[in-house]
Amino acid sequence: MKVLAKRLKLTRESVQLRITHVLRQLVQNPGLDINEVPYNDVLTSTISPGRLELLVSRLRSIGEERREPAPAASTEVADDWPETCRVSDAAAPEMNAEETQLMLSFAASAVASTTQTPDSRDEPPPPLVSSDDDEPPFGSLVAHESAESCCTLPPYDPQSEQPLDADGNPCAHYRRLTPASISMKRILPSPDRAFSCRHAHRRGMQTLKNWVALRPELAARLGPMQKKAFLWHDATKAGAVIPRLHDVGCWVYFPLLKEIPAYPERTKILAGRPKLQGKRFIEAVHCSSMYTFASSVINGLTPGPLPGKKGLKGVFVYQTHSTAEHAKSSSGYAMYDALCSCGHHIFFAPRYLLDVPEWRLGEGGRPYSAGEGQWALQPGTFHLRGVFIHIMTPQDLHELSPEHPASSLWYECGRWSPPYEIKP
């Protein structure tokens, strides 16, 4: 909490009050857009979307467990934790000490899991970071790998096991606690002076090629891998590229040999973009994990089994012509995984590039806006045409200055666990 207070130039007490206020509003109002809550920056600037959703859902579930039936025909809101979870038109009471401490302890854990490094913690180790064997997800959290050491890939063994949240329930990968995940910013840079990010990126590219080759059905649908910048455009400035926003790590791109599903009849491809007379395609991106890569390219992107924001089911995307804030939110849904099981701290995360026919948005009167610039799209209403893979090392992040635009994005990472890969 001390680190966060220093960053926001506030007293520790002010930060605690603001966190309590924001969390309370989110718990009381399930459909509330966090951007509408005053002082939301205390959380949105320090907790990834997945961690924040997990935090709020855990607080709500605890409230439900402790809830006592409200007196009949009463409109008053009792001053205890269960009632503060309810949506009420009555004035919200001040939180009692137990409620405040509960919210602050959860918030401190979530903030610590994202912002603090092992040598600069002022809170206990966060319970939101866990692993099955009670060991830290990355041992000492120090990257000792050498870019020249060999890397043995685990066998291809997809079993479609579902990631789990803190309560052991199936969830999306960006909210998972199993397999274990952690902010890449908490992994210390390599102490090896000979370590080179450039060499690590080369090794990562070769590792990725070998990983794809182990999946022949996936490889058969991909064009040649190419180094290519991942660009995000500012819709408020005539679509100008936002400079340096994704200038960290190494980006590679796999074009699909055939888009999924096929474009409408008479669509022409000009300069890599679909054109259909009188109609417009919008470029969008869906962030995910490497566990979905093979299945998504072979079968196409499909919605997960659980509803997402605003209770919507769909493939959640952001336009690549929007704002830097939307780019940051989008990055929170990417999960970086180390494809090797031999201790290398080189991480990979996919971003699926989509063309969305503008005329099909909201088809059939179905809602698609999830708020904050995010859309929930139904299968068949978009076309997957390629996949960007981001290759990252902790060293990349530690070499960035705090003012660098890329340092504000989210980088949650974990070890590779073959059974969790989705079977095509």
ZARO-62699 format. One line per field, with one value per residue (C-alpha): y, x, z negated; residue in three letters. Coordinates in Angstrom, 3 decimals. Last residue first. Example, Ala and Ser with C-alpha at 12.3 -4.5 7.8 and 13.67 -1.06 7.14 Angstrom:
2
c2	[-1.060:-4.500]
c1	[13.670:12.300]
c3	[-7.140:-7.800]
residu	[SER:ALA]
This chain:
424
c2	[-29.087:-30.037:-26.977:-26.836:-27.277:-30.734:-29.289:-26.999:-24.114:-21.894:-18.543:-14.898:-11.729:-8.777:-5.750:-2.452:0.722:-0.086:0.017:3.810:4.364:6.703:3.993:3.433:0.070:-2.210:-4.048:-4.919:-6.502:-8.342:-10.082:-11.737:-11.371:-12.878:-11.490:-13.671:-11.972:-14.176:-13.834:-13.596:-14.456:-13.218:-11.784:-12.239:-16.025:-16.716:-14.022:-10.907:-9.390:-5.860:-3.773:0.014:0.535:-1.210:-4.783:-3.697:-6.636:-6.647:-8.985:-7.150:-9.833:-8.661:-6.249:-5.643:-7.291:-4.130:-3.322:-6.551:-7.385:-8.297:-10.069:-10.308:-12.814:-11.715:-14.554:-14.660:-16.044:-15.963:-16.497:-17.258:-20.514:-23.062:-26.312:-26.756:-24.687:-22.903:-20.169:-18.650:-15.080:-14.473:-11.706:-10.353:-7.448:-6.334:-5.316:-2.926:-1.270:-0.977:0.480:3.106:3.893:4.715:3.312:2.008:-1.525:-2.213:-4.334:-7.898:-10.326:-13.501:-13.992:-14.428:-11.309:-11.092:-7.431:-8.607:-12.303:-15.260:-18.736:-21.506:-19.612:-18.064:-19.572:-18.587:-20.732:-24.511:-25.000:-21.543:-21.335:-24.892:-24.462:-21.107:-21.616:-22.764:-20.071:-17.527:-14.904:-11.441:-10.720:-7.924:-5.788:-4.348:-2.967:-4.031:-1.553:-1.921:0.058:-2.198:-4.909:-4.465:-6.784:-5.539:-6.886:-4.037:-4.813:-8.039:-8.157:-9.328:-10.477:-13.224:-12.627:-13.441:-17.063:-18.092:-18.266:-16.722:-19.052:-19.376:-17.680:-15.042:-15.752:-12.621:-12.087:-9.429:-9.176:-7.620:-4.019:-1.389:-1.953:1.626:3.110:5.690:5.537:5.126:7.947:7.007:10.554:11.650:10.600:7.089:6.591:3.528:0.429:-1.321:-4.763:-4.636:-7.587:-10.335:-13.074:-16.654:-18.343:-18.987:-20.975:-23.604:-26.634:-25.650:-26.053:-29.555:-30.446:-29.472:-30.288:-27.921:-25.057:-25.610:-25.853:-22.531:-20.975:-22.193:-20.734:-17.375:-17.505:-18.262:-15.224:-13.158:-14.356:-13.338:-9.854:-9.646:-10.256:-11.890:-11.586:-9.682:-12.671:-11.387:-11.938:-9.504:-10.068:-11.521:-9.297:-7.329:-10.593:-10.457:-13.903:-16.974:-20.442:-22.961:-22.567:-19.009:-18.077:-14.789:-14.191:-17.888:-17.763:-19.564:-22.991:-22.969:-23.883:-20.989:-18.973:-19.417:-22.521:-23.162:-25.828:-29.077:-29.327:-32.470:-31.348:-33.544:-32.193:-33.333:-30.865:-28.680:-29.075:-25.823:-25.622:-22.871:-19.978:-17.297:-18.102:-18.521:-17.235:-15.192:-14.476:-15.085:-17.434:-20.311:-19.085:-19.933:-19.615:-23.020:-24.193:-27.327:-26.396:-22.818:-19.495:-15.781:-14.304:-14.915:-11.958:-12.191:-9.927:-6.153:-3.589:-5.352:-3.890:-6.763:-9.309:-6.853:-5.097:-3.845:-6.696:-9.225:-6.444:-4.603:-7.757:-8.577:-4.998:-4.994:-8.193:-6.907:-3.515:-5.005:-7.167:-4.356:-1.989:-4.537:-5.366:-1.705:-0.728:0.797:4.057:3.632:3.768:6.018:3.993:3.149:-0.277:-2.752:-5.310:-6.139:-3.623:-5.704:-8.695:-6.603:-4.937:-1.556:-2.568:-0.870:0.444:-0.227:-2.624:-4.472:-7.753:-7.642:-8.500:-12.135:-12.543:-12.448:-13.939:-16.352:-13.755:-11.185:-13.658:-14.271:-10.535:-10.011:-12.926:-11.570:-8.141:-9.516:-11.876:-9.080:-6.872:-9.615:-10.238:-6.560:-6.018:-4.207:-1.116:1.736:0.520:0.193:3.583:5.112:4.477:7.614:8.382:5.408:5.818:4.257:1.125:0.558:-0.618:-3.769:-5.570:-2.508:-3.080:-4.857:-2.280:0.661:-0.948:-1.627:2.008:3.446:1.062:1.710:5.467:5.312:3.137:5.441:8.462:6.727:5.915:9.568:10.498:11.074:8.368:6.476:7.049:5.792:2.702:1.844:2.310:0.000]
c1	[-9.082:-8.086:-7.668:-4.314:-4.801:-3.223:0.103:0.940:3.158:4.371:2.717:2.476:0.462:1.884:-0.435:0.315:1.666:5.317:4.551:4.073:7.637:7.530:8.520:11.688:11.884:14.895:13.104:10.267:12.442:14.447:11.244:11.226:8.593:7.479:4.150:2.390:0.192:-2.422:-4.081:-7.300:-10.095:-13.378:-16.240:-20.009:-19.918:-19.343:-20.962:-19.118:-18.840:-17.469:-15.189:-14.884:-15.280:-18.657:-19.627:-21.318:-22.766:-26.506:-28.505:-31.015:-30.760:-27.294:-25.842:-22.811:-23.377:-23.175:-19.714:-18.278:-15.567:-12.094:-10.150:-6.547:-6.032:-3.501:-1.412:0.873:4.398:6.910:10.649:11.709:13.434:13.148:13.179:9.451:9.397:6.268:6.538:3.057:1.832:-1.867:-3.545:-6.824:-5.141:-3.612:-7.071:-7.549:-4.219:-5.122:-8.497:-6.693:-4.409:-7.485:-9.540:-8.457:-7.359:-10.982:-11.327:-12.621:-14.590:-15.714:-19.263:-21.491:-22.743:-23.586:-22.527:-18.918:-18.420:-20.802:-19.286:-18.837:-16.223:-17.164:-15.716:-12.726:-12.201:-11.837:-8.198:-6.857:-8.780:-7.913:-4.195:-3.921:-6.253:-3.661:-1.331:-3.402:-5.989:-6.317:-8.960:-8.177:-10.340:-10.175:-13.505:-14.803:-16.871:-19.497:-20.249:-18.160:-16.473:-12.829:-10.803:-7.388:-3.952:-3.116:-6.322:-8.217:-11.476:-14.838:-17.127:-18.720:-18.546:-15.241:-14.545:-14.950:-12.157:-9.597:-7.598:-3.813:-3.906:-1.227:1.204:2.772:5.764:6.270:9.385:9.693:8.690:7.525:3.792:2.799:5.905:3.911:0.103:-0.434:-2.551:-6.197:-7.464:-6.305:-9.208:-9.201:-5.640:-4.221:-2.582:0.196:1.761:5.045:5.898:8.467:7.223:6.015:5.162:1.448:-0.629:-3.300:-1.017:0.981:-2.127:-2.879:0.802:0.992:4.571:5.678:3.929:6.133:9.271:8.474:7.714:11.004:12.842:11.151:11.869:15.528:15.699:13.916:16.361:19.259:17.770:17.052:20.744:22.134:25.923:25.676:23.948:21.967:18.768:15.992:13.749:10.297:7.686:7.015:5.951:2.841:2.034:0.137:-0.507:-2.337:-4.604:-5.173:-7.058:-8.745:-7.046:-7.456:-11.254:-12.915:-13.783:-14.427:-11.794:-12.661:-9.584:-10.263:-9.689:-8.357:-10.253:-8.664:-8.933:-6.774:-4.102:-0.948:1.685:4.925:6.909:9.423:13.095:15.049:18.796:20.851:22.011:19.710:20.863:18.282:18.749:15.527:14.953:11.537:13.190:11.003:8.867:5.330:6.342:6.039:2.840:2.755:-0.442:0.567:-0.571:-0.634:-3.938:-2.724:-0.338:2.952:2.593:2.629:5.457:7.137:10.212:12.685:10.224:8.743:5.456:2.902:0.681:0.407:0.760:-2.266:-4.372:-3.245:-3.719:-7.219:-8.165:-6.853:-8.468:-11.871:-11.800:-10.421:-13.176:-15.898:-14.612:-14.219:-17.745:-18.526:-20.433:-23.998:-25.134:-28.136:-31.179:-31.793:-30.336:-28.153:-26.981:-23.408:-23.406:-26.170:-23.891:-21.117:-23.117:-24.743:-28.241:-29.765:-33.210:-36.044:-37.931:-41.030:-39.730:-36.479:-33.467:-32.373:-28.784:-25.866:-22.560:-22.191:-23.491:-20.990:-18.165:-19.367:-19.469:-15.944:-14.693:-16.433:-14.860:-11.331:-11.653:-12.956:-10.051:-7.486:-8.771:-8.907:-5.288:-4.743:-2.551:-3.832:-7.433:-7.408:-6.401:-7.545:-11.199:-11.174:-14.812:-16.734:-18.010:-14.862:-15.648:-18.760:-21.499:-23.430:-22.761:-23.659:-23.003:-19.674:-18.446:-19.437:-17.778:-14.613:-14.332:-14.996:-12.656:-9.879:-10.376:-10.304:-7.183:-5.412:-6.254:-4.911:-1.634:-1.216:-1.346:1.253:-0.286:3.031:3.873:0.474:0.836:4.246:2.928:0.000]
c3	[31.134:27.540:25.349:23.566:19.831:19.814:21.081:18.103:19.215:16.387:15.739:16.741:16.195:18.141:18.002:19.774:18.124:18.919:22.645:22.564:21.227:18.220:15.735:17.823:19.553:19.037:16.242:18.597:21.265:18.584:17.469:20.910:23.622:26.915:28.153:30.697:33.298:34.920:38.306:40.315:37.877:39.390:37.348:37.013:37.486:33.819:31.643:30.571:27.076:27.527:25.299:25.501:21.743:21.791:22.691:25.916:27.873:27.209:29.508:31.679:34.357:35.334:32.808:35.006:38.398:40.516:39.133:40.500:37.919:39.160:36.428:35.254:32.449:29.852:28.527:25.453:25.066:22.219:22.034:18.486:19.273:16.469:18.420:18.974:22.118:23.338:20.725:20.613:20.977:20.347:22.361:20.936:19.157:22.457:23.694:20.787:21.622:25.297:24.313:22.248:25.187:27.267:30.182:33.581:32.621:31.674:28.546:28.343:26.188:27.939:26.701:23.691:21.968:18.270:18.140:18.357:19.018:19.163:18.703:21.280:23.308:26.607:29.814:31.932:35.012:35.240:36.277:35.431:32.163:31.080:31.723:29.929:26.924:24.364:25.734:23.808:24.769:26.267:28.924:31.373:33.635:37.148:38.364:41.784:43.781:46.498:49.660:51.872:49.863:48.916:46.735:45.552:46.454:48.833:50.761:50.149:52.114:50.807:53.662:51.514:47.804:46.073:45.131:41.490:40.427:42.821:45.041:45.031:41.630:41.191:38.331:36.820:34.574:31.912:29.750:26.309:25.748:28.218:27.718:26.830:28.459:30.463:30.700:34.440:35.890:36.484:37.044:33.602:31.358:32.858:31.647:33.397:31.916:33.801:33.345:35.240:37.465:37.421:39.709:39.215:42.503:43.158:40.712:41.337:41.783:38.690:36.509:37.819:37.455:33.750:32.711:35.497:33.657:30.578:32.720:34.393:30.988:29.536:32.531:32.003:28.269:28.881:31.122:28.475:25.825:28.032:28.392:24.678:24.039:20.921:20.771:17.512:15.916:12.921:14.957:14.164:11.134:11.634:10.017:13.216:14.872:12.689:11.380:12.478:11.087:13.226:11.320:10.057:13.193:14.012:17.390:18.152:18.003:15.098:13.745:9.965:7.386:5.094:6.033:9.752:11.837:15.341:17.269:18.407:22.177:22.335:24.778:24.755:27.140:25.538:23.394:25.222:24.423:24.416:24.777:23.194:25.360:24.011:20.495:17.797:14.279:14.064:10.396:8.842:6.320:7.450:10.325:9.246:5.576:3.887:2.249:4.448:6.283:6.808:5.443:6.116:4.882:1.330:1.664:-0.247:-3.317:-2.664:-2.444:0.432:2.100:2.464:3.815:6.325:5.865:8.341:9.503:6.690:4.149:5.514:5.320:1.798:0.617:2.107:0.301:-3.013:-2.440:-1.758:-4.887:-7.054:-5.963:-6.544:-10.030:-10.995:-10.005:-6.659:-6.671:-5.567:-1.929:-1.461:-0.492:3.149:2.514:4.337:1.836:0.926:-1.930:-3.513:-4.072:-5.705:-8.470:-8.980:-7.994:-4.977:-5.685:-3.246:-5.526:-4.410:-5.791:-7.747:-5.549:-5.513:-6.797:-4.393:-5.526:-2.613:-0.157:-1.404:-0.990:2.570:3.278:1.964:4.036:7.147:6.600:6.268:9.232:11.445:10.307:10.848:14.379:15.276:14.138:10.848:10.409:12.571:12.560:8.765:7.346:10.662:9.751:7.582:8.453:9.897:13.472:14.917:12.901:15.008:12.652:13.541:10.230:8.075:4.361:4.881:7.405:5.184:2.157:4.075:5.163:1.700:-0.126:2.379:1.975:-1.826:-1.833:0.626:-1.505:-4.624:-2.858:-2.015:1.651:4.350:6.590:6.845:3.192:2.076:4.280:2.813:-0.725:0.000]
residu	[PRO:LYS:ILE:GLU:TYR:PRO:PRO:SER:TRP:ARG:GLY:CYS:GLU:TYR:TRP:LEU:SER:SER:ALA:PRO:HIS:GLU:PRO:SER:LEU:GLU:HIS:LEU:ASP:GLN:PRO:THR:MET:ILE:HIS:ILE:PHE:VAL:GLY:ARG:LEU:HIS:PHE:THR:GLY:PRO:GLN:LEU:ALA:TRP:GLN:GLY:GLU:GLY:ALA:SER:TYR:PRO:ARG:GLY:GLY:GLU:GLY:LEU:ARG:TRP:GLU:PRO:VAL:ASP:LEU:LEU:TYR:ARG:PRO:ALA:PHE:PHE:ILE:HIS:HIS:GLY:CYS:SER:CYS:LEU:ALA:ASP:TYR:MET:ALA:TYR:GLY:SER:SER:SER:LYS:ALA:HIS:GLU:ALA:THR:SER:HIS:THR:GLN:TYR:VAL:PHE:VAL:GLY:LYS:LEU:GLY:LYS:LYS:GLY:PRO:LEU:PRO:GLY:PRO:THR:LEU:GLY:ASN:ILE:VAL:SER:SER:ALA:PHE:THR:TYR:MET:SER:SER:CYS:HIS:VAL:ALA:GLU:ILE:PHE:ARG:LYS:GLY:GLN:LEU:LYS:PRO:ARG:GLY:ALA:LEU:ILE:LYS:THR:ARG:GLU:PRO:TYR:ALA:PRO:ILE:GLU:LYS:LEU:LEU:PRO:PHE:TYR:VAL:TRP:CYS:GLY:VAL:ASP:HIS:LEU:ARG:PRO:ILE:VAL:ALA:GLY:ALA:LYS:THR:ALA:ASP:HIS:TRP:LEU:PHE:ALA:LYS:LYS:GLN:MET:PRO:GLY:LEU:ARG:ALA:ALA:LEU:GLU:PRO:ARG:LEU:ALA:VAL:TRP:ASN:LYS:LEU:THR:GLN:MET:GLY:ARG:ARG:HIS:ALA:HIS:ARG:CYS:SER:PHE:ALA:ARG:ASP:PRO:SER:PRO:LEU:ILE:ARG:LYS:MET:SER:ILE:SER:ALA:PRO:THR:LEU:ARG:ARG:TYR:HIS:ALA:CYS:PRO:ASN:GLY:ASP:ALA:ASP:LEU:PRO:GLN:GLU:SER:GLN:PRO:ASP:TYR:PRO:PRO:LEU:THR:CYS:CYS:SER:GLU:ALA:SER:GLU:HIS:ALA:VAL:LEU:SER:GLY:PHE:PRO:PRO:GLU:ASP:ASP:ASP:SER:SER:VAL:LEU:PRO:PRO:PRO:PRO:GLU:ASP:ARG:SER:ASP:PRO:THR:GLN:THR:THR:SER:ALA:VAL:ALA:SER:ALA:ALA:PHE:SER:LEU:MET:LEU:GLN:THR:GLU:GLU:ALA:ASN:MET:GLU:PRO:ALA:ALA:ALA:ASP:SER:VAL:ARG:CYS:THR:GLU:PRO:TRP:ASP:ASP:ALA:VAL:GLU:THR:SER:ALA:ALA:PRO:ALA:PRO:GLU:ARG:ARG:GLU:GLU:GLY:ILE:SER:ARG:LEU:ARG:SER:VAL:LEU:LEU:GLU:LEU:ARG:GLY:PRO:SER:ILE:THR:SER:THR:LEU:VAL:ASP:ASN:TYR:PRO:VAL:GLU:ASN:ILE:ASP:LEU:GLY:PRO:ASN:GLN:VAL:LEU:GLN:ARG:LEU:VAL:HIS:THR:ILE:ARG:LEU:GLN:VAL:SER:GLU:ARG:THR:LEU:LYS:LEU:ARG:LYS:ALA:LEU:VAL:LYS:MET]
